Every structure is written in C-alpha cells, then in structure tokens.
Amino acid sequence: MLEPLEELRVNALKELGGINNSKELETWRVRYLGKKSGLTQILRGLASLPLEERKTAGARANEIKAELQMGLSASIEVVHRRAPVREEQIDITLPGRPLPIGHLHPITQTLDEIGDIFISMGFQVVEGPEVEWEYYNFEALNMPAEHPARDSQSTLWVDYETERAERPMLLRTQGTAITARVIESMAPPIRTIEPGRVYRREATDATHLSIYHNIDGLAVDKGITMVDLKGTLYEFARRYFGEERKVRFRCDYFPFVEPGVEMAIDCLVCNGAGCRLCGNSGWIEVLGAGMTHPEVLRRGGIDPEVYTSFAFGMGVERMPMLRYGIDDIRLFYGSDLRFLRQF
C-alpha cells in the first residue's frame, strides 16, 4: 500500500511544479485532492488492511495529503504574484465613470418656459422685493385695511406691532404687489410679467404650501379691451398646455380688477368628460384675470380715462401639476431625486 502512495506523491509534486496558471491548478486539485482522486481511493481502501499496516499506511497517506495541500497553497501564491487577478488590473483605455449632471428644478423650468411665452408676445420681465410694504401688497391693489379680501390671505408680518403706526412690512402674499409698483414707476404703454415667490401662513397639505410662486401680468395702453386679455391668455394656454386644449372664461371677483374672470382649460385626464380630478365638471381653473380696476391705475398715477389695462395672475406650481397630472404640490420641494429626475 505504501508504494502506490509514494508513486502518487512523486507524480503529483512533479506535475505541480510545471503548473503556471489558476485553471491548471484547479484541475490538479481535483485530480489529486478531490473526492474522486487516487489519494481518496487509497484512503478508502485502508479498511481492508490488517490493523498495523492500516495504521502505518493511514499515517503516511495523511502526511502526503498535507504535503500536497501545502504545495497547492504555495503554487497558488506564486501564480497570483506572476499574474495579478483581473479585478486588480486597470484598463486605461476604458472611459471614466460619468459624474451625475444636475438640471434645473421643474419650477425653475416652468418659470423660464412661461417667461419665454410672454416675452415672445412683447412682455418684459420685472421683479420686486419679497419683503414688501403693506401699501403695495394691499392698499395700492384696492384692498384697504377693512377690506374682507384680506381675510383670505394669512399674512406673515414683519414687526407688525412696532411698525403699525408708520408703514407695516410683510412677506408679500401675492405677486400683484409688483404690479402695483410697475403702475407707479412705469409710463404707458406697459406690458410686463412679474414672477416671484410669495408667502402665506398656510397649513401644508397636498395643494397648499406656505411658500410658492406666482406669475402676474400687466398690460396698460390706450384702447385695451377684454378681447386683448382673452387673446393673450388663449395664446398662452395653447402654447403651454397644447393646441388641442379648450379654454373657458367665466366671471369671478378680484379686488384689483373689474370685471374679473377666471380662465379654465378642459381636463387633461378626461378631455372634458368629467372625472374626479376636475370634480366631474370637465374643467380645471388655471388662473384669475380681468380689466385692471380704475382705482388701481389712479393710485399709480395713470389716468383711467385715457388708458385701459388688463392684469392676470397664476400659481406657477399649478401649471406643471396640471400638465403632468401631479397630485401633490409637496413633491416639488421634497428633494426626492426619483421625482425630480423625471423633468
């Protein structure tokens, strides 16, 4: 029994010395140390030998097995030193990993797109302060202190009590405050849009935020009529929501316009048939507008007997919500990249 063991040992070590790659080492391991190897077969045949011979042969077989395992380990180290594993190699011809590239926030994209539409129709962009005087936010827009329309605007005042006797300041509640400044500082003809953030002390939910964006518009010139207002807003709706959209104007009330209207488009989900999104009416309100109140023009130093004017205002977040069917305004400001990367 010892002779086959020694012969196997000599052959195995001789063959191991000529191996120089991992694939051949694995083949050698299976041949000499695997479950069906010659060494395993010899060890299984020891049971038929006399006790003393079995002990001697078994001890020698274990010595040879240990020697072959040590030789295999040493050969593996040598092969690895000669040829590093593929994971450690660097292919300098491969392109680098691209860094993620950001893009404009969907609200910024909406502001730019709406701005481009109105600029192409001859309007210019005007901005104003976010911390505003009470006069421009309310009184110049035909809303004196006792006006009930103020109750619907939960206002964030800035040192209201200390400033009350003089000129109270607040975080503007509507972009129309910029309109009041434009009427006061610019001479007709005027065609402006006024984008910006507005602030209201609101409870946050799926349709309300304490900070959001408005775009207001103003046109002042001789002979401006409701026809000009409807034509301008119809063109905006066609360009932003699509040429197939239907537009509806309906009377509404706003303190700084007379008459006032609301503009609605047919529901993008049901195409006017009626669904849960549009309250089964088939229409979704988009913005408010109207002919600028003569008192607002008069406060700004423009003679309403000579010039007429129209104005409009829209919530910016509402535009992409209607266009893309987004049902929660908070998604725009949740910093969830899964949502923002879609735009």
C-alpha positions in Angstrom: 0.0 0.0 0.0 2.9 2.4 0.7 4.3 2.0 -2.8 1.2 3.4 -4.6 1.2 6.3 -2.1 4.8 7.2 -2.8 4.3 6.9 -6.5 1.2 9.2 -6.3 3.2 11.7 -4.2 6.1 11.8 -6.7 3.8 12.2 -9.7 1.7 14.9 -8.0 4.6 17.0 -6.9 6.3 16.7 -10.3 3.2 17.8 -12.1 2.6 20.6 -9.6 6.0 22.1 -10.4 5.1 22.7 -14.0 1.8 24.5 -13.5 1.7 28.3 -14.0 -2.0 29.3 -14.1 -5.1 29.1 -11.9 -7.1 26.9 -14.3 -4.4 24.2 -14.3 -4.1 24.4 -10.5 -7.8 23.7 -10.1 -7.5 20.7 -12.5 -4.6 19.4 -10.4 -6.5 19.9 -7.2 -9.5 17.8 -8.4 -7.2 15.1 -9.7 -5.1 14.6 -6.6 -7.2 16.0 -3.7 -10.7 15.8 -4.9 -13.4 13.4 -3.7 -12.7 11.0 -6.6 -8.9 11.4 -6.6 -6.4 8.5 -6.4 -5.4 9.5 -2.8 -9.1 9.4 -1.7 -9.5 6.0 -3.2 -6.4 4.7 -1.4 -7.6 6.1 1.9 -11.0 4.3 1.4 -9.2 1.0 0.7 -7.3 1.1 4.1 -10.2 -0.6 5.8 -9.3 -3.9 4.2 -5.7 -4.0 5.6 -4.5 -5.6 8.8 -4.6 -3.2 11.8 -0.8 -2.4 12.0 -0.4 -2.0 8.3 -3.6 0.2 8.2 -2.1 2.5 10.9 1.2 2.8 9.0 -0.4 3.4 5.6 -3.0 5.8 7.1 -0.4 7.9 8.8 1.6 8.1 5.6 -1.4 8.9 3.5 -2.3 11.8 5.8 1.3 13.1 5.6 1.2 13.0 1.8 -2.2 14.7 1.7 -1.0 17.5 4.0 2.2 17.9 1.8 0.1 18.1 -1.4 -2.2 20.8 0.2 0.8 22.8 1.3 2.3 22.6 -2.2 -1.0 23.7 -3.7 -1.2 26.7 -1.5 2.4 27.7 -2.3 1.7 27.3 -6.0 -1.4 29.5 -5.8 0.6 32.3 -4.2 3.3 32.0 -6.9 0.7 32.1 -9.7 -1.1 35.1 -8.2 2.2 37.0 -7.9 3.1 36.3 -11.5 -0.4 37.4 -12.9 -2.5 39.7 -10.7 -6.2 38.8 -10.6 -8.3 40.6 -13.2 -10.2 42.7 -10.6 -6.9 44.4 -9.7 -6.0 45.3 -13.3 -6.7 48.8 -14.7 -7.6 49.1 -18.3 -6.5 52.7 -19.2 -8.4 52.6 -22.5 -11.8 52.4 -20.7 -13.7 55.7 -20.4 -14.1 57.1 -16.9 -17.2 56.8 -14.9 -19.5 59.7 -15.7 -20.4 62.1 -12.9 -24.1 62.8 -12.4 -25.1 66.0 -14.1 -27.8 68.1 -12.5 -30.5 70.1 -14.2 -32.9 73.0 -13.5 -35.6 72.4 -10.9 -39.1 71.8 -12.5 -40.4 75.0 -11.0 -37.4 77.0 -12.5 -38.1 75.3 -15.8 -41.7 76.3 -15.6 -40.8 79.9 -14.8 -38.4 80.0 -17.8 -40.9 78.4 -20.2 -43.8 80.7 -19.2 -41.5 83.7 -19.3 -40.4 82.8 -22.9 -44.0 82.5 -24.0 -44.9 86.0 -22.8 -41.6 87.6 -23.9 -42.4 86.4 -27.4 -45.7 88.3 -27.2 -43.9 91.5 -26.3 -43.9 91.4 -22.5 -40.9 92.2 -20.3 -39.9 90.5 -17.0 -40.0 92.7 -13.9 -39.1 91.6 -10.3 -39.8 93.2 -6.9 -39.0 92.8 -3.2 -40.2 89.8 -1.3 -40.4 91.8 1.9 -43.0 94.4 0.9 -44.8 97.4 2.3 -48.4 96.8 3.3 -49.4 99.6 0.9 -48.2 97.8 -2.2 -49.4 94.4 -1.1 -52.9 95.6 -0.2 -53.9 99.3 -0.4 -52.5 100.0 -3.8 -54.5 97.0 -5.1 -57.8 98.4 -3.9 -57.8 96.4 -0.6 -57.8 98.9 2.3 -57.5 97.8 5.9 -61.2 96.9 6.4 -61.5 95.0 3.1 -62.8 91.4 3.6 -60.5 90.1 0.8 -57.6 90.4 3.3 -59.1 87.7 5.5 -58.3 85.0 2.9 -54.6 85.8 2.9 -53.0 84.5 6.1 -50.2 87.1 6.3 -46.6 86.8 7.6 -45.9 90.3 9.1 -42.5 91.7 9.8 -42.5 93.6 13.1 -46.1 94.4 12.6 -46.8 95.8 16.0 -43.8 98.2 16.1 -44.4 99.3 12.5 -48.1 99.6 12.7 -48.2 103.3 13.4 -45.9 104.0 10.4 -45.5 101.7 7.4 -46.0 98.0 8.2 -44.0 95.4 6.3 -44.8 91.8 5.4 -43.7 88.9 3.3 -45.7 89.6 0.1 -48.8 87.4 -0.2 -49.3 87.9 -3.9 -47.2 88.7 -6.9 -49.6 91.5 -7.7 -47.7 93.7 -5.3 -45.1 94.0 -8.1 -47.9 95.1 -10.4 -48.7 98.0 -8.1 -45.0 99.1 -8.2 -44.9 98.8 -12.0 -48.0 101.0 -12.4 -46.4 103.6 -10.1 -43.0 103.6 -11.7 -43.5 103.0 -15.4 -45.3 105.1 -18.0 -47.7 103.5 -20.6 -47.5 101.6 -22.8 -46.7 98.8 -20.3 -46.5 95.1 -20.9 -44.9 93.2 -18.1 -44.9 89.8 -16.3 -43.8 89.6 -12.7 -42.6 86.2 -11.4 -41.6 85.6 -7.8 -42.0 83.8 -4.5 -45.0 84.6 -2.3 -45.6 83.7 1.3 -48.7 82.9 3.3 -49.2 81.4 6.7 -50.9 78.2 5.4 -51.2 74.7 6.8 -49.2 72.5 4.4 -51.1 69.8 2.5 -51.3 68.2 -1.0 -52.5 71.5 -2.5 -51.1 74.2 -0.2 -47.7 75.5 0.8 -46.5 78.4 2.9 -44.1 79.4 0.2 -44.9 79.1 -3.5 -44.5 81.0 -6.8 -46.7 83.4 -8.7 -46.5 85.0 -12.2 -48.6 88.1 -12.6 -49.0 90.0 -15.8 -50.0 93.6 -16.7 -50.7 95.5 -19.9 -51.6 99.2 -19.9 -52.2 101.1 -23.1 -54.9 103.1 -24.9 -57.8 101.1 -26.2 -57.0 97.8 -24.4 -60.2 95.7 -24.0 -61.2 92.3 -22.7 -60.6 90.9 -26.3 -56.9 91.6 -25.8 -56.9 89.8 -22.5 -58.7 86.8 -23.8 -56.5 86.6 -26.9 -53.3 86.8 -24.8 -54.3 84.2 -22.3 -55.7 81.9 -25.0 -52.4 82.0 -26.8 -50.6 81.2 -23.5 -52.8 78.2 -22.8 -52.4 76.9 -26.4 -48.6 77.1 -26.2 -48.2 75.7 -22.7 -50.9 73.1 -22.5 -51.2 72.1 -26.1 -53.1 73.3 -29.2 -55.9 70.8 -28.6 -56.8 72.4 -25.3 -60.2 74.1 -24.9 -60.3 77.4 -22.9 -63.2 78.8 -20.9 -63.6 82.3 -19.3 -66.1 82.8 -16.5 -66.9 85.7 -14.3 -65.1 85.9 -10.9 -64.2 88.5 -8.3 -60.8 90.0 -7.6 -60.5 93.4 -5.8 -58.0 94.9 -8.2 -59.8 94.1 -11.5 -63.3 95.0 -12.8 -64.7 92.9 -14.4 -62.9 89.8 -13.2 -62.7 86.4 -14.8 -61.3 83.0 -14.2 -59.7 81.0 -17.0 -60.1 77.3 -17.1 -59.0 74.6 -19.5 -60.7 71.3 -20.3 -59.4 68.5 -18.1 -56.3 66.8 -19.4 -57.3 63.5 -17.9 -60.9 63.1 -19.1 -60.8 65.6 -22.0 -63.8 67.4 -20.6 -66.0 64.3 -20.0 -65.8 64.7 -16.2 -63.7 62.9 -13.7 -62.5 63.0 -10.0 -59.6 65.4 -10.9 -61.9 68.1 -12.3 -64.8 67.4 -9.9 -66.8 65.9 -12.7 -67.1 69.4 -14.3 -64.7 68.7 -17.2 -62.8 72.0 -16.5 -59.8 72.9 -14.3 -59.2 76.5 -13.3 -55.8 77.8 -14.3 -55.6 81.5 -13.4 -57.5 84.7 -12.5 -57.6 87.8 -14.6 -59.6 90.9 -15.5 -59.6 94.5 -16.6 -57.5 96.5 -14.1 -59.6 98.5 -11.6 -59.6 102.2 -12.4 -58.7 103.0 -8.8 -55.6 100.8 -9.0 -54.5 102.8 -12.1 -55.3 106.1 -10.5 -53.3 105.3 -7.4 -50.3 104.6 -9.6 -50.6 108.0 -11.4 -52.2 106.6 -14.6 -55.4 108.3 -15.8 -58.1 105.5 -16.3 -60.0 107.9 -18.6 -57.1 107.8 -21.1 -55.6 104.3 -20.6 -57.2 100.9 -20.0 -55.4 97.9 -18.7 -55.7 94.1 -18.1 -54.0 92.0 -15.5 -53.7 88.3 -14.7 -52.1 86.1 -12.1 -51.3 82.4 -11.9 -49.7 80.0 -9.4 -46.6 78.5 -11.0 -46.7 75.2 -9.2 -50.2 74.6 -10.5 -49.0 74.7 -14.1 -46.8 71.6 -14.1 -49.2 69.8 -11.8 -52.0 70.2 -14.4 -49.7 69.5 -17.4 -48.2 66.3 -15.9 -51.0 65.1 -13.6 -49.1 65.6 -10.3 -51.4 65.2 -7.3 -49.2 66.6 -4.5 -47.5 70.0 -4.6 -45.1 68.9 -1.8 -43.3 66.7 -4.3 -41.6 69.7 -5.9 -39.8 70.6 -2.6 -39.3 67.1 -1.1 -35.8 66.7 -2.7 -36.7 63.2 -3.9 -34.5 62.6 -6.9 -36.8 59.8 -8.1 -39.4 62.5 -8.8 -37.1 65.4 -9.8 -35.1 63.4 -12.4 -38.3 63.0 -14.5 -38.2 66.6 -15.6 
